[in-house]
């Protein structure tokens, strides 16, 4: 019975998604845009795969922070990348960025924190081989189940050998405007 309900649910969701997309006036005009309300992506048809890859970069960021895996974290940064932490610190190159994560970043220096990003906060804007990514991370202490830190990340990514890597990033408080990286998100419809 539960398998039938699950299949019925997903079939209904797919039908609603297709009908909503077909009724989208942008698609009806024949413009090269696809709106997928349930996936929260509004991007050129050729960009949909890139948006998914960029969302994977964000997911890798959270996974690396949650598992304290510096090698995984550095795998999403380009050579020569820069990282600005608020208006105070600026790090250049993977070596300096790695050192900052290892010694100063709360998610790596605190044993019980995990990183969570709610998909409605993610914004992706692809422009050729460059992209902008914005997301908000919440760091939860698993021993107390309290949010211990909040952070907004605005990043510019470059496509290097068919892989998206962070070229520049700014970490700050959640006062960073979401307009910093306009476009479709990984989890909200725009």
N, CA, C and O atoms as a DFTB+ gen file, in Angstrom:
760 C
 N C O
     1  1       0.818      -1.197       0.000
     2  2       0.000       0.000       0.000
     3  2       0.862       1.260       0.000
     4  3       0.583       2.198      -0.748
     5  1       1.920       1.294       0.843
     6  2       2.742       2.504       0.908
     7  2       3.492       2.735      -0.399
     8  3       3.707       3.884      -0.783
     9  1       3.898       1.660      -1.097
    10  2       4.569       1.818      -2.380
    11  2       3.615       2.446      -3.385
    12  3       4.019       3.307      -4.167
    13  1       2.346       2.022      -3.374
    14  2       1.340       2.580      -4.274
    15  2       1.147       4.072      -3.993
    16  3       1.079       4.867      -4.930
    17  1       1.057       4.459      -2.726
    18  2       0.870       5.862      -2.349
    19  2       2.084       6.687      -2.786
    20  3       1.933       7.802      -3.286
    21  1       3.284       6.139      -2.597
    22  2       4.494       6.846      -3.002
    23  2       4.523       7.064      -4.509
    24  3       4.821       8.165      -4.971
    25  1       4.218       6.033      -5.273
    26  2       4.196       6.154      -6.732
    27  2       3.129       7.150      -7.157
    28  3       3.371       7.981      -8.032
    29  1       1.955       7.074      -6.549
    30  2       0.876       8.000      -6.872
    31  2       1.275       9.438      -6.559
    32  3       0.983      10.350      -7.332
    33  1       1.941       9.639      -5.429
    34  2       2.391      10.971      -5.049
    35  2       3.343      11.537      -6.099
    36  3       3.149      12.653      -6.581
    37  1       4.377      10.761      -6.454
    38  2       5.355      11.261      -7.420
    39  2       4.755      11.452      -8.805
    40  3       5.154      12.370      -9.522
    41  1       3.812      10.613      -9.196
    42  2       3.138      10.802     -10.483
    43  2       2.334      12.097     -10.481
    44  3       2.318      12.818     -11.479
    45  1       1.670      12.395      -9.376
    46  2       0.905      13.633      -9.253
    47  2       1.825      14.840      -9.293
    48  3       1.535      15.825      -9.972
    49  1       2.932      14.767      -8.568
    50  2       3.900      15.864      -8.555
    51  2       4.443      16.105      -9.958
    52  3       4.550      17.253     -10.387
    53  1       4.783      15.050     -10.671
    54  2       5.304      15.199     -12.031
    55  2       4.259      15.831     -12.944
    56  3       4.592      16.695     -13.756
    57  1       3.004      15.413     -12.822
    58  2       1.947      15.975     -13.666
    59  2       1.750      17.458     -13.375
    60  3       1.585      18.255     -14.299
    61  1       1.766      17.832     -12.105
    62  2       1.619      19.246     -11.738
    63  2       2.793      20.043     -12.257
    64  3       2.618      21.148     -12.770
    65  1       4.006      19.487     -12.128
    66  2       5.201      20.184     -12.593
    67  2       5.160      20.409     -14.094
    68  3       5.454      21.509     -14.562
    69  1       4.802      19.387     -14.852
    70  2       4.743      19.508     -16.307
    71  2       3.679      20.509     -16.717
    72  3       3.919      21.346     -17.588
    73  1       2.490      20.435     -16.094
    74  2       1.423      21.364     -16.488
    75  2       1.774      22.797     -16.096
    76  3       1.454      23.728     -16.835
    77  1       2.423      22.992     -14.952
    78  2       2.826      24.346     -14.548
    79  2       3.875      24.893     -15.503
    80  3       3.861      26.077     -15.838
    81  1       4.786      24.029     -15.941
    82  2       5.813      24.465     -16.880
    83  2       5.206      24.815     -18.222
    84  3       5.583      25.816     -18.831
    85  1       4.277      24.009     -18.689
    86  2       3.654      24.271     -19.978
    87  2       2.808      25.536     -19.963
    88  3       2.646      26.190     -20.993
    89  1       2.271      25.879     -18.804
    90  2       1.445      27.083     -18.703
    91  2       2.286      28.322     -18.421
    92  3       1.752      29.431     -18.406
    93  1       3.559      28.164     -18.201
    94  2       4.447      29.297     -17.947
    95  2       4.487      30.173     -19.191
    96  3       4.827      29.678     -20.266
    97  1       4.150      31.463     -19.087
    98  2       4.109      32.314     -20.273
    99  2       5.454      32.462     -20.969
   100  3       5.498      32.680     -22.180
   101  1       6.546      32.348     -20.232
   102  2       7.865      32.456     -20.853
   103  2       8.090      31.270     -21.789
   104  3       8.574      31.436     -22.909
   105  1       7.734      30.068     -21.317
   106  2       7.898      28.879     -22.135
   107  2       6.929      28.923     -23.305
   108  3       7.284      28.524     -24.414
   109  1       5.705      29.404     -23.076
   110  2       4.700      29.466     -24.130
   111  2       5.155      30.363     -25.282
   112  3       4.801      30.110     -26.434
   113  1       5.935      31.409     -24.988
   114  2       6.435      32.294     -26.040
   115  2       7.562      31.657     -26.827
   116  3       7.944      32.157     -27.885
   117  1       8.093      30.564     -26.324
   118  2       9.183      29.901     -27.023
   119  2      10.560      30.401     -26.625
   120  3      11.546      30.048     -27.271
   121  1      10.658      31.223     -25.568
   122  2      11.959      31.687     -25.115
   123  2      12.771      30.492     -24.598
   124  3      12.184      29.518     -24.128
   125  1      14.105      30.545     -24.673
   126  2      14.923      29.406     -24.248
   127  2      15.078      29.346     -22.738
   128  3      16.197      29.344     -22.224
   129  1      13.964      29.296     -22.031
   130  2      13.985      29.244     -20.571
   131  2      13.078      28.122     -20.123
   132  3      12.015      27.900     -20.703
   133  1      13.494      27.425     -19.103
   134  2      12.677      26.374     -18.521
   135  2      12.437      26.747     -17.067
   136  3      13.379      27.072     -16.345
   137  1      11.196      26.702     -16.636
   138  2      10.890      26.915     -15.231
   139  2      10.428      25.589     -14.657
   140  3       9.499      24.974     -15.180
   141  1      11.057      25.153     -13.607
   142  2      10.695      23.905     -12.963
   143  2      10.353      24.237     -11.521
   144  3      11.232      24.239     -10.659
   145  1       9.072      24.519     -11.247
   146  2       8.699      25.020      -9.929
   147  2       9.134      24.129      -8.770
   148  3       9.546      24.643      -7.731
   149  1       9.052      22.810      -8.920
   150  2       9.361      21.947      -7.798
   151  2      10.862      21.838      -7.537
   152  3      11.272      21.540      -6.415
   153  1      11.677      22.073      -8.549
   154  2      13.116      22.031      -8.357
   155  2      13.696      23.409      -8.094
   156  3      14.845      23.534      -7.672
   157  1      12.898      24.447      -8.344
   158  2      13.343      25.796      -8.052
   159  2      14.392      26.327      -8.990
   160  3      15.235      27.122      -8.573
   161  1      14.375      25.925     -10.232
   162  2      15.381      26.380     -11.169
   163  2      14.717      27.204     -12.253
   164  3      13.721      26.786     -12.842
   165  1      15.265      28.364     -12.510
   166  2      14.836      29.181     -13.637
   167  2      16.111      29.553     -14.376
   168  3      16.781      30.520     -14.012
   169  1      16.444      28.807     -15.392
   170  2      17.716      29.011     -16.079
   171  2      17.568      28.620     -17.533
   172  3      16.628      27.918     -17.905
   173  1      18.488      29.070     -18.343
   174  2      18.476      28.688     -19.747
   175  2      18.618      27.175     -19.841
   176  3      19.264      26.553     -18.998
   177  1      18.016      26.589     -20.863
   178  2      18.057      25.134     -21.015
   179  2      19.487      24.600     -20.938
   180  3      19.722      23.562     -20.320
   181  1      20.416      25.275     -21.539
   182  2      21.797      24.804     -21.529
   183  2      22.438      24.947     -20.155
   184  3      23.491      24.360     -19.907
   185  1      21.836      25.705     -19.269
   186  2      22.422      25.932     -17.952
   187  2      21.920      24.957     -16.893
   188  3      22.500      24.896     -15.808
   189  1      20.861      24.189     -17.167
   190  2      20.276      23.338     -16.133
   191  2      21.289      22.355     -15.553
   192  3      21.329      22.162     -14.338
   193  1      22.101      21.736     -16.393
   194  2      23.125      20.829     -15.892
   195  2      24.159      21.560     -15.069
   196  3      24.652      21.032     -14.072
   197  1      24.497      22.783     -15.482
   198  2      25.465      23.577     -14.725
   199  2      24.909      23.959     -13.359
   200  3      25.634      23.938     -12.364
   201  1      23.631      24.307     -13.307
   202  2      23.003      24.650     -12.021
   203  2      23.089      23.456     -11.075
   204  3      23.405      23.622      -9.897
   205  1      22.814      22.267     -11.576
   206  2      22.896      21.066     -10.733
   207  2      24.322      20.852     -10.237
   208  3      24.523      20.494      -9.077
   209  1      25.312      21.066     -11.097
   210  2      26.712      20.907     -10.683
   211  2      27.096      21.934      -9.629
   212  3      27.845      21.625      -8.702
   213  1      26.588      23.152      -9.767
   214  2      26.894      24.198      -8.790
   215  2      26.205      23.892      -7.465
   216  3      26.771      24.138      -6.400
   217  1      25.004      23.364      -7.524
   218  2      24.340      22.935      -6.288
   219  2      25.131      21.827      -5.608
   220  3      25.148      21.746      -4.380
   221  1      25.784      20.975      -6.389
   222  2      26.662      19.947      -5.821
   223  2      27.864      20.567      -5.118
   224  3      28.315      20.046      -4.098
   225  1      28.389      21.672      -5.647
   226  2      29.494      22.371      -4.984
   227  2      29.035      22.829      -3.601
   228  3      29.755      22.667      -2.616
   229  1      27.839      23.399      -3.534
   230  2      27.315      23.858      -2.245
   231  2      27.124      22.675      -1.294
   232  3      27.468      22.766      -0.116
   233  1      26.582      21.579      -1.795
   234  2      26.374      20.395      -0.950
   235  2      27.716      19.832      -0.461
   236  3      27.828      19.382       0.679
   237  1      28.717      19.861      -1.323
   238  2      30.052      19.401      -0.936
   239  2      30.632      20.286       0.159
   240  3      31.289      19.792       1.075
   241  1      30.392      21.592       0.068
   242  2      30.843      22.523       1.101
   243  2      30.273      22.097       2.462
   244  3      31.014      21.972       3.437
   245  1      28.958      21.876       2.520
   246  2      28.332      21.478       3.792
   247  2      28.828      20.119       4.263
   248  3      29.080      19.931       5.453
   249  1      28.973      19.165       3.341
   250  2      29.445      17.833       3.706
   251  2      30.867      17.910       4.268
   252  3      31.177      17.267       5.271
   253  1      31.727      18.697       3.619
   254  2      33.107      18.839       4.091
   255  2      33.151      19.498       5.467
   256  3      33.908      19.069       6.338
   257  1      32.341      20.539       5.666
   258  2      32.311      21.220       6.965
   259  2      31.765      20.299       8.051
   260  3      32.266      20.304       9.175
   261  1      30.756      19.520       7.730
   262  2      30.139      18.633       8.726
   263  2      31.035      17.463       9.101
   264  3      31.019      17.010      10.246
   265  1      31.822      16.968       8.137
   266  2      32.687      15.813       8.400
   267  2      34.126      16.216       8.731
   268  3      34.983      15.367       8.977
   269  1      34.376      17.545       8.732
   270  2      35.718      18.086       9.020
   271  2      36.744      17.531       8.046
   272  3      37.856      17.179       8.441
   273  1      36.374      17.453       6.777
   274  2      37.225      16.872       5.746
   275  2      37.844      18.003       4.918
   276  3      37.235      18.499       3.970
   277  1      39.053      18.397       5.289
   278  2      39.730      19.503       4.609
   279  2      40.023      19.195       3.140
   280  3      39.909      20.077       2.288
   281  1      40.394      17.962       2.841
   282  2      40.672      17.611       1.448
   283  2      39.414      17.762       0.596
   284  3      39.477      18.273      -0.522
   285  1      38.283      17.323       1.117
   286  2      37.022      17.474       0.391
   287  2      36.686      18.954       0.223
   288  3      36.264      19.371      -0.856
   289  1      36.865      19.740       1.261
   290  2      36.596      21.180       1.167
   291  2      37.471      21.815       0.093
   292  3      36.979      22.596      -0.721
   293  1      38.730      21.497       0.080
   294  2      39.636      22.130      -0.872
   295  2      39.414      21.641      -2.300
   296  3      39.875      22.276      -3.248
   297  1      38.714      20.520      -2.462
   298  2      38.456      20.004      -3.810
   299  2      37.492      20.883      -4.597
   300  3      37.377      20.727      -5.813
   301  1      36.795      21.806      -3.929
   302  2      35.840      22.677      -4.624
   303  2      36.395      24.094      -4.828
   304  3      35.674      24.978      -5.291
   305  1      37.663      24.311      -4.487
   306  2      38.298      25.621      -4.642
   307  2      39.275      25.584      -5.806
   308  3      40.008      24.610      -5.976
   309  1      39.284      26.638      -6.603
   310  2      40.205      26.757      -7.732
   311  2      41.585      27.173      -7.235
   312  3      41.716      27.817      -6.194
   313  1      42.610      26.795      -7.994
   314  2      43.954      27.309      -7.711
   315  2      43.894      28.826      -7.831
   316  3      43.262      29.348      -8.750
   317  1      44.534      29.531      -6.929
   318  2      44.533      30.989      -6.966
   319  2      43.251      31.626      -6.453
   320  3      43.041      32.826      -6.632
   321  1      42.394      30.841      -5.820
   322  2      41.136      31.367      -5.284
   323  2      41.400      32.380      -4.176
   324  3      42.479      32.401      -3.583
   325  1      40.402      33.219      -3.904
   326  2      40.491      34.150      -2.783
   327  2      39.290      33.939      -1.870
   328  3      38.208      33.558      -2.317
   329  1      39.502      34.190      -0.596
   330  2      38.450      34.091       0.410
   331  2      38.526      35.334       1.275
   332  3      39.573      35.662       1.833
   333  1      37.395      36.020       1.376
   334  2      37.285      37.167       2.285
   335  2      36.330      36.784       3.396
   336  3      35.240      36.266       3.153
   337  1      36.759      37.047       4.619
   338  2      35.920      36.759       5.785
   339  2      35.528      38.100       6.365
   340  3      36.320      38.759       7.038
   341  1      34.283      38.499       6.093
   342  2      33.846      39.825       6.482
   343  2      34.745      40.861       5.827
   344  3      35.206      40.676       4.701
   345  1      34.986      41.938       6.532
   346  2      35.868      42.987       6.021
   347  2      37.265      42.895       6.620
   348  3      38.099      43.770       6.388
   349  1      37.525      41.842       7.388
   350  2      38.745      41.785       8.178
   351  2      39.854      40.976       7.515
   352  3      40.987      41.448       7.413
   353  1      39.540      39.763       7.065
   354  2      40.568      38.854       6.581
   355  2      40.405      38.587       5.090
   356  3      39.289      38.499       4.579
   357  1      41.536      38.460       4.403
   358  2      41.518      38.066       2.995
   359  2      42.632      37.040       2.796
   360  3      43.796      37.287       3.113
   361  1      42.242      35.885       2.263
   362  2      43.184      34.791       2.037
   363  2      43.294      34.549       0.537
   364  3      42.300      34.595      -0.188
   365  1      44.526      34.287       0.081
   366  2      44.781      34.055      -1.344
   367  2      45.449      32.699      -1.533
   368  3      46.411      32.362      -0.843
   369  1      44.932      31.944      -2.463
   370  2      45.502      30.643      -2.779
   371  2      44.979      29.548      -1.869
   372  3      44.537      29.796      -0.748
   373  1      45.041      28.337      -2.383
   374  2      44.486      27.195      -1.654
   375  2      45.210      26.938      -0.334
   376  3      44.591      26.478       0.626
   377  1      46.493      27.224      -0.273
   378  2      47.248      26.975       0.954
   379  2      46.750      27.867       2.097
   380  3      46.507      27.378       3.201
   381  1      46.598      29.174       1.839
   382  2      46.099      30.081       2.878
   383  2      44.648      29.762       3.239
   384  3      44.271      29.796       4.410
   385  1      43.843      29.455       2.229
   386  2      42.438      29.138       2.495
   387  2      42.336      27.863       3.336
   388  3      41.552      27.806       4.284
   389  1      43.114      26.856       2.995
   390  2      43.129      25.610       3.764
   391  2      43.545      25.880       5.214
   392  3      42.938      25.352       6.146
   393  1      44.574      26.697       5.397
   394  2      45.023      27.032       6.744
   395  2      43.945      27.715       7.557
   396  3      43.794      27.448       8.749
   397  1      43.191      28.598       6.914
   398  2      42.109      29.277       7.633
   399  2      41.028      28.291       8.048
   400  3      40.570      28.314       9.191
   401  1      40.614      27.421       7.121
   402  2      39.611      26.417       7.488
   403  2      40.109      25.545       8.637
   404  3      39.358      25.265       9.571
   405  1      41.364      25.115       8.577
   406  2      41.910      24.188       9.571
   407  2      42.029      24.799      10.951
   408  3      41.883      24.093      11.949
   409  1      42.293      26.099      11.033
   410  2      42.603      26.689      12.333
   411  2      41.589      27.698      12.855
   412  3      41.568      27.980      14.053
   413  1      40.744      28.249      11.977
   414  2      39.882      29.342      12.426
   415  2      38.406      29.143      12.137
   416  3      37.577      29.849      12.709
   417  1      38.052      28.215      11.277
   418  2      36.660      28.049      10.882
   419  2      35.948      27.163      11.886
   420  3      36.332      26.012      12.091
   421  1      34.916      27.697      12.508
   422  2      34.222      27.001      13.590
   423  2      33.788      25.588      13.272
   424  3      33.890      24.706      14.124
   425  1      33.302      25.352      12.058
   426  2      32.835      24.016      11.706
   427  2      33.964      22.991      11.744
   428  3      33.721      21.816      12.019
   429  1      35.200      23.423      11.468
   430  2      36.332      22.503      11.491
   431  2      36.995      22.430      12.858
   432  3      37.623      21.423      13.188
   433  1      36.865      23.475      13.652
   434  2      37.555      23.508      14.938
   435  2      36.662      23.088      16.098
   436  3      37.139      22.980      17.227
   437  1      35.394      22.853      15.849
   438  2      34.449      22.438      16.888
   439  2      33.946      21.042      16.551
   440  3      33.394      20.825      15.472
   441  1      34.132      20.102      17.460
   442  2      33.854      18.698      17.168
   443  2      32.409      18.377      16.811
   444  3      32.168      17.518      15.963
   445  1      31.469      19.027      17.418
   446  2      30.083      18.569      17.311
   447  2      29.207      19.398      16.377
   448  3      27.985      19.249      16.396
   449  1      29.787      20.245      15.582
   450  2      28.984      21.080      14.679
   451  2      28.782      20.395      13.334
   452  3      29.673      19.722      12.815
   453  1      27.582      20.586      12.784
   454  2      27.317      20.189      11.408
   455  2      26.764      21.405      10.668
   456  3      26.175      22.300      11.274
   457  1      26.960      21.422       9.364
   458  2      26.493      22.532       8.533
   459  2      25.183      22.144       7.870
   460  3      25.050      21.054       7.314
   461  1      24.221      23.049       7.935
   462  2      22.941      22.854       7.267
   463  2      22.651      24.074       6.402
   464  3      22.839      25.211       6.836
   465  1      22.201      23.836       5.197
   466  2      21.776      24.914       4.313
   467  2      20.385      24.567       3.827
   468  3      20.175      23.510       3.232
   469  1      19.440      25.449       4.075
   470  2      18.087      25.237       3.601
   471  2      18.031      25.643       2.140
   472  3      18.432      26.751       1.785
   473  1      17.542      24.764       1.302
   474  2      17.594      25.012      -0.135
   475  2      16.917      26.304      -0.573
   476  3      17.335      26.861      -1.589
   477  1      15.891      26.829       0.124
   478  2      15.342      28.117      -0.329
   479  2      16.324      29.278      -0.246
   480  3      16.080      30.326      -0.843
   481  1      17.426      29.117       0.478
   482  2      18.392      30.217       0.581
   483  2      19.424      30.181      -0.535
   484  3      20.226      31.108      -0.653
   485  1      19.426      29.156      -1.343
   486  2      20.448      29.002      -2.381
   487  2      20.026      29.738      -3.645
   488  3      18.899      29.593      -4.117
   489  1      20.950      30.531      -4.186
   490  2      20.727      31.242      -5.444
   491  2      21.885      30.931      -6.377
   492  3      23.047      30.987      -5.976
   493  1      21.565      30.604      -7.623
   494  2      22.572      30.276      -8.625
   495  2      22.292      31.091      -9.872
   496  3      21.151      31.177     -10.325
   497  1      23.327      31.686     -10.421
   498  2      23.205      32.437     -11.666
   499  2      24.395      32.053     -12.536
   500  3      25.540      32.358     -12.204
   501  1      24.115      31.379     -13.658
   502  2      25.161      30.913     -14.563
   503  2      25.259      31.864     -15.740
   504  3      24.253      32.220     -16.354
   505  1      26.486      32.273     -16.049
   506  2      26.751      33.142     -17.203
   507  2      27.961      32.576     -17.931
   508  3      29.099      32.959     -17.657
   509  1      27.705      31.661     -18.861
   510  2      28.791      31.031     -19.604
   511  2      29.622      30.135     -18.704
   512  3      29.102      29.200     -18.095
   513  1      30.922      30.422     -18.620
   514  2      31.820      29.619     -17.783
   515  2      32.047      30.244     -16.414
   516  3      32.933      29.820     -15.672
   517  1      31.246      31.255     -16.080
   518  2      31.275      31.890     -14.759
   519  2      29.907      31.714     -14.125
   520  3      28.902      31.613     -14.828
   521  1      29.865      31.678     -12.811
   522  2      28.587      31.563     -12.111
   523  2      28.699      32.256     -10.763
   524  3      29.787      32.422     -10.212
   525  1      27.546      32.652     -10.252
   526  2      27.464      33.233      -8.916
   527  2      26.617      32.308      -8.059
   528  3      25.607      31.771      -8.512
   529  1      27.040      32.133      -6.826
   530  2      26.360      31.257      -5.882
   531  2      26.204      31.999      -4.570
   532  3      27.153      32.594      -4.059
   533  1      24.998      31.958      -4.033
   534  2      24.734      32.525      -2.708
   535  2      24.030      31.454      -1.889
   536  3      23.117      30.795      -2.386
   537  1      24.446      31.273      -0.635
   538  2      23.734      30.361       0.260
   539  2      23.980      30.758       1.704
   540  3      24.962      31.425       2.029
   541  1      23.068      30.333       2.558
   542  2      23.150      30.606       3.990
   543  2      23.351      29.287       4.719
   544  3      22.593      28.336       4.526
   545  1      24.374      29.239       5.552
   546  2      24.666      28.036       6.327
   547  2      24.351      28.282       7.796
   548  3      24.586      29.364       8.335
   549  1      23.817      27.257       8.415
   550  2      23.523      27.282       9.845
   551  2      24.293      26.136      10.465
   552  3      24.175      24.992      10.028
   553  1      25.082      26.441      11.485
   554  2      25.922      25.435      12.120
   555  2      25.274      25.031      13.437
   556  3      25.110      25.837      14.353
   557  1      24.912      23.756      13.497
   558  2      24.166      23.213      14.632
   559  2      25.096      22.356      15.471
   560  3      25.815      21.505      14.948
   561  1      25.076      22.586      16.774
   562  2      25.831      21.769      17.718
   563  2      24.979      20.539      18.022
   564  3      23.891      20.654      18.586
   565  1      25.474      19.372      17.649
   566  2      24.698      18.145      17.819
   567  2      24.488      17.758      19.275
   568  3      23.554      17.016      19.582
   569  1      25.338      18.245      20.179
   570  2      25.158      17.892      21.587
   571  2      24.027      18.681      22.217
   572  3      23.368      18.181      23.128
   573  1      23.781      19.908      21.755
   574  2      22.726      20.740      22.344
   575  2      21.572      20.987      21.382
   576  3      20.508      21.456      21.787
   577  1      21.787      20.667      20.090
   578  2      20.792      20.901      19.030
   579  2      20.476      22.393      18.871
   580  3      19.372      22.760      18.469
   581  1      21.441      23.236      19.184
   582  2      21.292      24.678      19.029
   583  2      22.082      25.168      17.823
   584  3      23.137      24.628      17.490
   585  1      21.553      26.197      17.178
   586  2      22.298      26.852      16.104
   587  2      23.364      27.705      16.771
   588  3      23.053      28.613      17.542
   589  1      24.620      27.411      16.473
   590  2      25.739      28.105      17.096
   591  2      26.315      29.210      16.222
   592  3      26.936      30.143      16.732
   593  1      26.119      29.115      14.927
   594  2      26.649      30.134      14.022
   595  2      25.801      30.160      12.755
   596  3      25.224      29.155      12.340
   597  1      25.748      31.349      12.157
   598  2      25.041      31.540      10.889
   599  2      25.991      32.270       9.962
   600  3      26.763      33.127      10.392
   601  1      25.926      31.921       8.680
   602  2      26.860      32.532       7.745
   603  2      26.237      32.621       6.360
   604  3      25.563      31.698       5.903
   605  1      26.474      33.737       5.710
   606  2      26.077      33.918       4.316
   607  2      27.333      33.806       3.469
   608  3      28.364      34.394       3.794
   609  1      27.246      33.061       2.399
   610  2      28.372      32.914       1.487
   611  2      27.959      33.408       0.109
   612  3      26.943      32.976      -0.436
   613  1      28.740      34.302      -0.441
   614  2      28.572      34.770      -1.812
   615  2      29.839      34.362      -2.548
   616  3      30.943      34.729      -2.145
   617  1      29.680      33.603      -3.628
   618  2      30.853      33.082      -4.319
   619  2      30.728      33.251      -5.828
   620  3      29.633      33.236      -6.390
   621  1      31.873      33.412      -6.457
   622  2      31.988      33.373      -7.910
   623  2      32.684      32.069      -8.245
   624  3      33.725      31.746      -7.673
   625  1      32.111      31.323      -9.168
   626  2      32.683      30.053      -9.582
   627  2      33.120      30.138     -11.035
   628  3      32.568      30.908     -11.821
   629  1      34.108      29.342     -11.377
   630  2      34.575      29.225     -12.755
   631  2      34.510      27.763     -13.157
   632  3      34.697      26.863     -12.337
   633  1      34.245      27.551     -14.419
   634  2      34.255      26.185     -14.935
   635  2      35.670      25.887     -15.412
   636  3      36.178      26.529     -16.331
   637  1      36.294      24.907     -14.778
   638  2      37.661      24.518     -15.095
   639  2      37.641      23.048     -15.476
   640  3      37.331      22.194     -14.645
   641  1      37.973      22.745     -16.735
   642  2      37.965      21.357     -17.216
   643  2      36.640      20.657     -16.892
   644  3      36.634      19.555     -16.344
   645  1      35.536      21.294     -17.229
   646  2      34.184      20.758     -17.027
   647  2      33.817      20.557     -15.564
   648  3      32.897      19.797     -15.259
   649  1      34.518      21.222     -14.659
   650  2      34.196      21.134     -13.230
   651  2      34.057      22.551     -12.691
   652  3      34.885      23.413     -12.986
   653  1      33.015      22.795     -11.904
   654  2      32.811      24.110     -11.310
   655  2      33.601      24.207     -10.017
   656  3      33.496      23.338      -9.151
   657  1      34.400      25.277      -9.884
   658  2      35.214      25.502      -8.695
   659  2      35.020      26.924      -8.193
   660  3      34.773      27.841      -8.975
   661  1      35.135      27.098      -6.878
   662  2      35.015      28.418      -6.272
   663  2      36.284      29.206      -6.596
   664  3      37.397      28.771      -6.303
   665  1      36.089      30.373      -7.207
   666  2      37.201      31.255      -7.562
   667  2      37.379      32.341      -6.498
   668  3      38.500      32.634      -6.083
   669  1      36.275      32.929      -6.066
   670  2      36.280      33.961      -5.027
   671  2      35.076      33.723      -4.130
   672  3      33.997      33.374      -4.607
   673  1      35.263      33.911      -2.843
   674  2      34.147      33.770      -1.912
   675  2      34.253      34.813      -0.816
   676  3      35.344      35.219      -0.416
   677  1      33.097      35.232      -0.347
   678  2      33.005      36.158       0.780
   679  2      32.098      35.509       1.801
   680  3      30.954      35.170       1.500
   681  1      32.614      35.335       3.022
   682  2      31.818      34.817       4.131
   683  2      31.444      36.006       4.997
   684  3      32.285      36.856       5.288
   685  1      30.197      36.067       5.406
   686  2      29.768      37.153       6.270
   687  2      28.516      36.775       7.019
   688  3      28.047      35.638       6.959
   689  1      27.984      37.755       7.726
   690  2      26.736      37.550       8.440
   691  2      25.583      37.419       7.456
   692  3      25.759      37.594       6.251
   693  1      24.433      37.117       7.967
   694  2      23.277      36.915       7.105
   695  2      22.685      38.210       6.592
   696  3      21.571      38.219       6.069
   697  1      23.418      39.309       6.734
   698  2      22.940      40.582       6.200
   699  2      23.325      40.757       4.740
   700  3      22.930      41.741       4.115
   701  1      24.094      39.816       4.179
   702  2      24.457      39.882       2.763
   703  2      23.177      39.762       1.952
   704  3      22.427      38.804       2.139
   705  1      22.905      40.703       1.062
   706  2      21.649      40.658       0.310
   707  2      21.616      39.476      -0.642
   708  3      22.623      39.156      -1.273
   709  1      20.454      38.819      -0.750
   710  2      20.322      37.686      -1.650
   711  2      20.464      38.121      -3.093
   712  3      20.739      37.290      -3.959
   713  1      20.283      39.394      -3.372
   714  2      20.442      39.892      -4.735
   715  2      21.888      39.800      -5.194
   716  3      22.181      40.013      -6.371
   717  1      22.790      39.484      -4.280
   718  2      24.199      39.359      -4.649
   719  2      24.408      38.258      -5.676
   720  3      25.378      38.283      -6.435
   721  1      23.511      37.308      -5.698
   722  2      23.628      36.225      -6.668
   723  2      22.238      35.900      -7.212
   724  3      21.657      34.874      -6.859
   725  1      21.707      36.769      -8.070
   726  2      20.350      36.561      -8.569
   727  2      20.285      35.351      -9.483
   728  3      21.292      34.904     -10.031
   729  1      19.086      34.839      -9.632
   730  2      18.896      33.733     -10.545
   731  2      18.154      32.596      -9.866
   732  3      17.588      32.768      -8.786
   733  1      18.161      31.458     -10.492
   734  2      17.441      30.309      -9.977
   735  2      18.158      29.729      -8.788
   736  3      19.367      29.903      -8.640
   737  1      17.424      29.043      -7.939
   738  2      18.009      28.416      -6.777
   739  2      17.909      26.915      -6.887
   740  3      17.309      26.399      -7.829
   741  1      18.486      26.212      -5.942
   742  2      18.404      24.755      -5.937
   743  2      17.122      24.297      -5.287
   744  3      16.759      23.127      -5.410
   745  1      16.420      25.184      -4.597
   746  2      15.251      24.721      -3.880
   747  2      14.057      25.641      -3.875
   748  3      13.071      25.321      -3.210
   749  1      14.076      26.751      -4.563
   750  2      12.922      27.632      -4.567
   751  2      12.593      28.043      -5.989
   752  3      13.465      28.098      -6.857
   753  1      11.344      28.326      -6.208
   754  2      10.915      28.768      -7.524
   755  2      10.952      30.271      -7.573
   756  3      10.452      30.935      -6.665
   757  1      11.537      30.821      -8.618
   758  2      11.584      32.271      -8.778
   759  2      10.825      32.661     -10.002
   760  3      10.739      33.846     -10.323
